[in-house]
C-alpha cells in the first residue's frame, strides 16, 4: 500500500516538474518585460530624447525590483488581511461600535504605507522633494487601499 502511495506522489511530482518546465521561459520573460516597460516610462518622463539611453542590461534587475516591491505589498496585504480581517472595516454595522480590531486595522494600513515611504527614503535614498514625482508610490498606496476596502 505504501509503495502505491509513493509511486503516486512521485508521479505527481514529476508531472509538476514537467508543467513548470513549460512555464520557465515565461518566468524569465516576465521580469524583463516589466523592467523594460518601467525603464521606458522613466526615460520618457525625464525627456523623450533620453530614450536613446535605454539599457538592455538593466531590464532584468528593474523587473525583479518591481516584482519584489509588488510581492512585499501583496505579502503585507495578505498578512494584515489574515490577522485583522479587513472585510469588517467596510461593514456599515461595525461603524456604530468602537472596536480595537478596527482601530488596529487602520493603524496597520498607515504603518504599511509608512514602510513603503521609508523604503524609498532610507533604502533608495530618494529626497523628499522628489516624492512629488514618484507616481509609483502614490499608485501603490491607492492600489493597496482599494484592494483592502474592496475585499
Helices and strands as residue ranges (DSSP letters): H 2-46, G 48-53, G 56-58, H 59-84, G 86-88, G 92-95, H 100-118, I 119-123, G 128-132, H 135-150
